[in-house]
Amino acid sequence: MQRTHALIGYGEAGSTFATAGRWLDGVAVWDHIPERREAAASSGLHTSAAPAEVLASAPLVLSLVTADQSLHAAETYAPLLAPGALWCDMNSVAPETKRAAASAIEAAGGRYIDVAVLAPVEPARLGVPLLISGDAAEEALRMLRGIGFENLRVVGAEVGRASAIKMIRSVMVKGVEALTDEMMAAAERAGVTEEVLASLDASEKPRPWAERAAYNLERMATHGLRRAAEMEEAAKTLTALGVAPLMTNGTVLRQRAAACKGQEQEP
């Protein structure tokens, strides 16, 4: 039968989307792990022991594998796609990886769509924010909306643009998480957790990110050497507490580099 779309990968994202969208007869699922295919079948979804059967009649394919398998999936399944099928690569990988995958898909007659997923799939489910780029981005937006996705935005025709936004944004999002882990480990060992958190609450001044970024960069350019020296002492503090200052050492390097760059730009 003609299906609206196919899923490559039935892990957390694939199963969450399928359940939220109540995708039954319209979707076919392929996962190289037999237990996941069995889970899809037990949920009422069509699957097969042969990926060719899953992909042959699907005009839209969602690639939802792990990041390290994103390019491999595109190269492996590209020859099995229906002519002109849209391959929506929803994996969190670098723009260069997505461009390499696009070459494989397009060489086989498919059309490649770069999709960036900007939040955890739970609890957002089909409301998760998606950025879309590629030559057929507008068509992909319509088709993704047709199967239930609610929060979509086209950001350009260039493959890699959506993923660049995602990856660069992750530098901050995942970096703050790592900094939090480093800070909390030290605060707990020093027995000052409540005081540290209260101090952060007192000094926090919410502001738009464009304003915050400009302020942070100016402070680093002007005071980076002094701040680098301070962070070297912070690194010593963490080391003495038995906490590896991985993020803090990186801060030292960034602060010092920004200060040197600022000095080079002075008249």
HULINUR-V796147 format. One record per helix or strand of 2 or more residues. SS is the DSSP state (@ for helix, = for strand). FROM is the first residue (numbers start at 1). TO is the last residue. If there is no record, write none. Layout:
ss: <SS	SS>
from: <FROM	FROM>
to: <TO	TO>
This chain:
ss: <=	@	=	@	=	@	=	@	=	@	=	@	=	@	=	@	@	@	@>
from: <5	12	27	34	46	51	60	67	86	95	111	121	130	137	152	161	193	209	246>
to: <8	21	30	42	47	55	63	80	89	107	117	127	133	146	156	190	203	240	265>
